Amino acid sequence: MEEHDFNAHAEAILSRIEAALECIAVDLDFERVGDQVLQIDFANGSRIVVNRHDAAREIWVAARSGGFHYRWQGDSWRDTRDGSELLSTLSDLVSTQAGEPVSLL
């Protein structure tokens, strides 16, 4: 993937995640740190970090349950290990850490 394509897709997904987080009624805070990192902080003190990894042209997610790497494949961000879709997995991770169901789709 060309750098400008990666930048466009990475910015779009981070913005989409932020917009989805704005719409959910869960006790959490989030903030963008520069243009690279999105931190999601939960009432229980846990955190999920979503960041762009420019060198690998991937989106990385660090959560309580582990780390995940996503690569743009055709029309979505897919896990490099199991092929799962980023927003679907992130919904599950946020749900687990928030202690209530969340959908970011």
N, C-alpha and C positions, 0 to 999 in steps of 0.2 A: 504494500500500500504506500502510495506517495505521502509525503509529509503533510501537504495541505489537505489531503483527504482525511488522514488520521486526525488532524487538528479539528476539522469540521465535525467529524463523527464524535470525537471525544467531548468537544464542547457541547454538542447537542445532547449527549446522554447525561452529562453532569447537570445541565440546565433542566432536563426532563426530570431527573431525580429530585432536584430542588423543588420544582413545581409540584411534584407528587407529594413530597414531604409537607409542603405548605397546606395541602388539602386534607391531611389525615388528622384525626382527633386522638392523638396519642401524646403522652407526656415525654417529649424529647425536644432537644435543641439541635440545630445544625448551623454550620457556617462554612463558607468557602474560604480557604486559606490560599490566597493568590489565585492563579487560574489552574493550578495543578491538583489541589486536594479539597475534598469535601469531608468534613468531620460531622458525624452524627452522634450526639451524646444523649444517653438515656438517664432517667431518674435514678436507676439503680447503680449509677457510676460507671457503667460499661460504655464502650464506644465502638463504632464502626467507622473505618476510614476507607474512602473510595478515592483513588488517585489515578491520574494518567501517568503512564510510564512511557515517556517519549522514545527512549532508546529502543525499547522492545515493541513500540507501537501497540501497547496493550492498556487496558484498564485493570487496575489491581484493587482488590477488596480485602481488607483485614478485619476480621470479626472475631468474637469470642471463640467461635467454633473452628477457626482456621483462616488460611489465606487462599485467595482465588485469583486466577488470571484470566482475563477475557480478551479475545481477539475479534476484530470485525470480520464477519464471514457473510458476505452477500448482502444481507439486509438487517443483521442484528449482531450484538456482541455475544459471543459464545465462549463458554469455559474451555480452556485449552486441554483439560483432562477428560471431562465427561460430556461436553457439548451443550450443557444446560445454558439457558438464556439468562443474561445478567439481571434484568428487572424481576424476573420470576424468582431467582435465587435470592436477590436482595430483599424482596418482599418477605421471604421465609426467614432470612436472617434478622430483619428488623422486627418481625413478629415474635421471634424467639427472644430477642433481647428486650423487647418492650413488654413481653408477657401478655400480649393480646394480638388478635389477628390484624394484619396490615396488608393492603394491596397497593403496590406502586405502579401497577399496570395501567 
